[in-house]
């Protein structure tokens, strides 16, 4: 057993306690009242890097949430790897659907239940702990390492482009390894080779200048909720195609090879459907559910509100109604162009008698694709195969990791995702959890990955 | 000057203080946490009736909120008048749009600002004060009086049918006078001769069994918000017609006489539109705004909610989405039949991949119409003409006073509305207010009405 392996083994319970400490910071990036918690989480990460033996730890100045940087650069002639993760979390509502308070982690059945446990605090802690084990047990690392942890991934990493631009030399590397990502199943590893892009929009509909009594005014003015549902309904066909003009224009058609790679996974739609508790799956016709999730663009309504939401009846015509939309994009869709198409659609389909305005939410981000046989992928593939004893799948994600695209565009390096969350862990939903077995296996896998990258050709 | 008039004059400031006390009780009937406040408001009314010299004051047992009864029956050979009002209020949200806390009345520019000031606490207090003035200053009343105040008008008076059924003898009378209603303008009286009926429904859409990450699951399942907006959009044409099958089947067509009576009011649509701050009016084609508001049935969305409503972006496919609908009905629509038609429509138009359930909200109530020349109307007309110095308009209300219909069906008496709220007083909206001048003028008008009814032929 390697020295680092012994170290990981004997520090297990301390590492778990540290994860729980980290999770207790309610670092929700979408809500400005948590700005102080984002700051605290960044400082927690900086302290933890220092404790691990990482050097030059600092909080990079940005115009947004803090970015935490650290490095260990004493492996001459070896590649330099930049490790990425994020310490912000999703919001917690609807909070009444949680079994326990979201930021008071509960350990149950080998899992840690809490917001941020899987996405991404538990996962981003893994490479820090792996590094500590190697440094403390071996005295050195097999590669040069840089750490780069952000605090606004869940709202689209809007300030990262500028931060990366102004630290290009500091961040220069041969490969990025992302500690944000997924494995396929507890017993099945996977290599993520594609992410969707994203753009997000809030729609605000304003009608009469005050909420009106629907008995006195009903039938005389456009009801903002009616106008909103009409507008939103115009964006999608009954079958599930997006009807925004031009939406599919730049989409790279699905190749036979893509279809084969996705089909090879043997995704069981019945099982998937039953797991979600729906009587049928639904989406753009002509594609499997996995193809739709991974390589077809989508438009989803994430939130809607207006008027009375209490328990009884309130006979009101509200002054306002609102909705939030995100589009998940694929190569070669341009998120800014899609936002323009959405705005044009909204203008064209605005019902009479209301005013509609839109606000982009989250930073627009294009899709990302890494070649299957990239040297970083080769190293990750070998380690996953060794650790799991199984050939990894090549997978995609409908989710967005804007930073992959940023690193490619600005630092000219690809990002390999090497993370240990699973799809069933309720990321972005109530009762998020992270498996402690994944947490521990991930630490070993990271040590092996650094060793493998040290010898990897082509980097 | 009559003795009662002196009494009203010298007790002005006490009466105003009493109105403020009454308003401070947050008796919101739609929210079950305010059940205790409804009870307190009922007790306040009972105490106030006793103080006025009313006899036999009691709280009638019901299966719902309390009903307060009182009587004065010492005018042999004179008609018996039952005075109606309600001491419950609308909810207060959106509470952040109020200039002051809704249940802390503020007196400003001759107005009392608070929830319930106009609808209906200020108005229902008027006949109590008028009665006190006559009893204390004259020693007797010119007619026999019964008082009947309820605490669930704002949620459709669901328990009133049973309460009236079991107290038919107690409530027997020659005419009901409602202290819930409206005048046309500060300087223009009106006689309300028709109310719309009402039925209300909540729609609950359930999709996946938990909120899903829209990146991971987007495009694979029906989004409950998409399903809801599709369903709701199917209920109304772009022009504003209700598309629920059978909705207009039983509607009594608008007669030429009705149109003339409504046109006589000289409703200024431009002024109305500007007051509401919209760039155009909107509704069922072929009718004026006032015709739509008064005599055409409507379907309005009163509330909608689902998914993320916070400030940023949360990329979720929510498990649920919800909406609240009310229909305002006209003669001869049957509210239960309309609810069935709505349910059939919802079943027919439920999009694939979600389950939809509906719950009726508020008690279904048919529309109400009193003959223009009813003896009660004749008396009210004469008093209004005298007090305002102007010929009253004959008006209708899109709003619903279910109790008018109940009294007609169960006690075989018509209800004359005799109340002093105005349409601009934000009933059901933030910053509701009541004019102190209306409060005072109303007290005089009630005294005169009782005198007039004492001599009215045909009752």
Interface residues (C-beta under 8 A of the other chain):
Chain A: X29 X30 X31 X32 X90 X91 X93 X94 X97 X155 X156 X196 X198 X200 X207 X208 X209 X210 X211 X212 X213 X214 X215 X216 X217 X218 X219 X220 X221 X222 X223 X225 X226 X228 X229 X230 X232 X233 X236 X238 X240 X272 X276 X277 X278 X279 X280 X281 X282 X283 X284 X289 X290 X292 X293 X296 X298 X300 X301 X302 X303 X304 X305 X306 X307 X308 X309 X310 X311 X312 X313 X314 X315 X316 X317 X318 X321 X322 X323 X324 X326 X328 X351 X352 X353 X354 X355 X361 X362 X397 X398 X399 X400 X423 X426 X427 X428 X429 X430 X431
Chain B: X29 X30 X31 X32 X90 X91 X93 X94 X97 X155 X156 X196 X198 X200 X207 X208 X209 X210 X211 X212 X213 X214 X215 X216 X217 X218 X219 X220 X221 X222 X223 X225 X226 X228 X229 X230 X232 X233 X236 X238 X240 X272 X276 X277 X278 X279 X280 X281 X282 X283 X284 X289 X290 X292 X293 X296 X298 X300 X301 X302 X303 X304 X305 X306 X307 X308 X309 X310 X311 X312 X313 X314 X315 X316 X317 X318 X321 X322 X323 X324 X326 X328 X351 X352 X353 X354 X355 X361 X362 X397 X398 X399 X400 X423 X426 X427 X428 X429 X430 X431
